[in-house]
Structures are given as C-alpha cells and as structure tokens.
C-alpha cells in the first residue's frame, strides 16, 4: 500500500512536508507547497491508490492572545484544510493524527526537532537524501524537519491496520470486477 504523510506546516523557517512511501519501501519527500493546486498536482498520481496521515492541528490558548500569531493560525488552518480537501477530492483515505500519537509511536514525545530528523533517518535510512535537500539558495544541503515528520507520520499510518485500508482494497477489487464485467460484455457483442 502506498502511504502518504503530510505535515501541513507553512513556516518559512520550518516548512511542512509531504512524504510518500511506495509499496516497495521507496521514499519520496518534498516541502509541502502552500497552494492547494500544487498539493493536488503532487498527489494526483496517487488518486485512489494510497492512504494518508495528515497532522492534526492544535492551537494553544496563549497563541490566540497575540495578533501576529492569530494571523498565522488562520493561514495554517486554511492550508491544513487544503490538504484535507485535496485528499478528499483524490479519494485518498486519510486520518488526522495528533502529533503526540505519531511521536509516541516513534518514542519521540518530549524530544527535539533534530531527534525527529535522526529518528526518520534511523527508520528510513534510504530517505537521507529526501530529508537533506538543497537550501533555497542552493548552497548546501540542510535537513527539513517537515519532511522528516511527514515521513514518520506515513510510517505510523503504515503500521495501522484499520478500515480505511480495507475499504481502499475493497474499492479496488470492485473496480477490477466492474472492468472485467464491462470487457466481458464488450466481447460478447
């Protein structure tokens, strides 16, 4: 099963990420675009073929007391909703996962961002070049914590056995049967 993890962060200093784990374990990852259309273009090849985990948004009461933070929270909520909408449109079953849940799964509760990056490389050693990418200036490779987090969310999602995966497999089986029936009907005519 193809599994997608989405960290919908929008901060310039620590952008979010999208990570895709292929059925064979191959890993792809990139900075999460800010525009819904760009997210759509990235996820389009996985329409009806994948499951996803999207990080759940959390807002602290103290965040609502500062005007600048409120503006950023509104942008974050819109971006998060774009990620949810794109998955819905593309028929990619998804779960919203609280940071504490996927972090607990990977034993990262209370750890730093660098610990998250290290853990992603430990769990997915083939992903080092996915996590470390050229900086926007193109001068050196830097680690992107959003990609590492998205990869760990996808890993958490992959470890879950739930109805979304079963439903996707069932939809595929039904589509295959319909195609066979349609082809069979065409050959009889």
Secondary structure as the mmCIF struct_conf table of DSSP 4:
data_model
#
loop_
_struct_conf.conf_type_id
_struct_conf.id
_struct_conf.beg_label_comp_id
_struct_conf.beg_label_asym_id
_struct_conf.beg_label_seq_id
_struct_conf.end_label_comp_id
_struct_conf.end_label_asym_id
_struct_conf.end_label_seq_id
STRN STRN1 UNK A 2 UNK A 10
BEND BEND1 UNK A 12 UNK A 12
TURN_TY1_P TURN_TY1_P1 UNK A 13 UNK A 14
STRN STRN2 UNK A 15 UNK A 21
TURN_TY1_P TURN_TY1_P2 UNK A 23 UNK A 24
BEND BEND2 UNK A 25 UNK A 25
STRN STRN3 UNK A 27 UNK A 31
HELX_LH_PP_P HELX_LH_PP_P1 UNK A 32 UNK A 33
BEND BEND3 UNK A 34 UNK A 35
HELX_RH_AL_P HELX_RH_AL_P1 UNK A 36 UNK A 43
HELX_RH_3T_P HELX_RH_3T_P1 UNK A 44 UNK A 46
TURN_TY1_P TURN_TY1_P3 UNK A 47 UNK A 49
STRN STRN4 UNK A 50 UNK A 55
HELX_LH_PP_P HELX_LH_PP_P2 UNK A 56 UNK A 57
HELX_RH_3T_P HELX_RH_3T_P2 UNK A 61 UNK A 65
BEND BEND4 UNK A 66 UNK A 66
HELX_RH_AL_P HELX_RH_AL_P2 UNK A 67 UNK A 89
TURN_TY1_P TURN_TY1_P4 UNK A 90 UNK A 91
STRN STRN5 UNK A 93 UNK A 97
HELX_RH_AL_P HELX_RH_AL_P3 UNK A 99 UNK A 105
TURN_TY1_P TURN_TY1_P5 UNK A 106 UNK A 107
TURN_TY1_P TURN_TY1_P6 UNK A 109 UNK A 110
HELX_RH_AL_P HELX_RH_AL_P4 UNK A 113 UNK A 123
HELX_RH_3T_P HELX_RH_3T_P3 UNK A 125 UNK A 127
HELX_RH_AL_P HELX_RH_AL_P5 UNK A 128 UNK A 131
STRN STRN6 UNK A 132 UNK A 134
TURN_TY1_P TURN_TY1_P7 UNK A 136 UNK A 137
BEND BEND5 UNK A 138 UNK A 140
STRN STRN7 UNK A 141 UNK A 143
HELX_RH_AL_P HELX_RH_AL_P6 UNK A 145 UNK A 159
HELX_RH_AL_P HELX_RH_AL_P7 UNK A 163 UNK A 188
#
